[in-house]
Amino acid sequence: MIRELTIIGAIGLAVTASNYMAYAGSAGAGYKFGREWGTKICNFNDGFLDTVYTKLKQTEN
């Protein structure tokens, strides 16, 4: 009886651990892609603002 409970407990622990690892992997991937796309959007926005400021300065002169 103890052996069967130990095996069931070990399987339950393995299933729970694999679920948490899947959650952690998903969170890590989401963080990575969020940083990547956030950087791209920020760089695009900086370039766009530089272009707008340059055009405004040209029209003032």
Secondary structure as the mmCIF struct_conf table of DSSP 4:
data_model
#
loop_
_struct_conf.conf_type_id
_struct_conf.id
_struct_conf.beg_label_comp_id
_struct_conf.beg_label_asym_id
_struct_conf.beg_label_seq_id
_struct_conf.end_label_comp_id
_struct_conf.end_label_asym_id
_struct_conf.end_label_seq_id
HELX_RH_AL_P HELX_RH_AL_P1 ILE A 2 GLU A 60
#
